[in-house]
Amino acid sequence: MDLETKKNVFVTLGRFLNQFNEGNSTKDSSVLHNDLFFDNFEQLIQLSQSHNGWYTPEQVYFSIQSWAKALTAENLNQWTSSYDFTSTESKTIALILAGNIPLVGFHDFISVLISGHNVLVKTSSDDQHLLPFLAQYLIAIEPELASKITFIDGKLENFDAVIATGSNNTARYFEYYFKDKPSIIRKNRNSIAVLNGKETKEQLIALGEDIFRYFGLGCRNVSKIFVPKGYSFDAFFEAIFEYQDVIHYEKYANNYDYNKAVFLMSNYKLLDNGFLTLKEDSSHASPISSVFYEYYDELADVEKRIATESDKIQCVVSANLVKNSIPFGQTQRPQLWDYADNVDTISFSLTIK
């Protein structure tokens, strides 16, 4: 299967996904295999929360629409243009996927396939249904993919390389277990925002999207804010008030109540608006329903901190205050060429011998 065929397959998938919107899924008669897949996928979306309590329809639809926007001919052409796929010898790459947000492993999945390799997938117990369904749709578009995609439940065997995502603890296990294989081992990371107090209300509302999308469970969610000394959080709290409905979701509310109680019992000073707590803390990894903050004197100090702790940081958000930051509201809208941990998955795939 040549590169153009694979790109066309993913463009077709993007058109299929683009039909699904919260409260307004509309069947497009020109999309391939809708008769077999449309109704079943809509049903799967509605059932996702029964498989994983965090996968509300709103969050699953958002993920699907994000991929629909990514899988266009223009994006796929731009993504693949800088690689040489002509000398790829097909290997089998194993994927051990996380399940913290819907379809979190999909980028690795398509990166392996578009590189010309076979993919051996071990899904997370928290996300066992969405990716296999989309794989079946891909196979319906291009039956040749059936021999290149395998899902397994048990032990990984007969593979040439591995991409594994987990916690810092599981990463140590992965590093030992796969020490004799080419590998990408992903650990815990968090995202941060850098403010200077001059942000507009619209920018702070967009920052709320970076905080609350997927209930803050993703590594691209902002969990830490750097602010200048003397910063007032009044404008921040006013802007994020439009996300107040998050507290009506039981799992989030339980985390809010529990984590707030733990902080208060430890006599920590908190800022609190009834659905989010802010705690001054040097760590980047805040619990669900809480964001840590830290004061700075000079932006240069923050940039130095970011450079020193780059292995713990996924994204940096700001209004161009620091190098390589992205705009507010964009953390959960990565492009195809935005790689997790800044590790180029396709380059890795193309170097496997």
ABEGO torsion letter per residue (X at the ends): XBAAAAAAAAAAAAAAAAABBBGABBBBAABBGAAAAAAAAAAAAAAAAAABAABBAAAAAAAAAAAAAABBAAAAAAAAAABBAAABBBBBBBBBBBAABBGAAAAAAAAAAAAGBBBBBBBBAABAAAAAAAAAAAAAABAAAAAABBBBABBBBGBABBBBBBBAAAAAAAAAAAAABBBBBBBBBBBBBBBAGABBAAAAAAAAAAAABGGGABAABBABBBBBBGBBAAAAAAAAAAAAAAAABAAAAAAAAAAAAAAAAAGBBBBBAGABBBBBBABABBBBGBBBBBBBABAAAAAAAAAAAAAABABBBBBGABBGBBBBGAAABBBAABBBGGBBAAAAAAABX
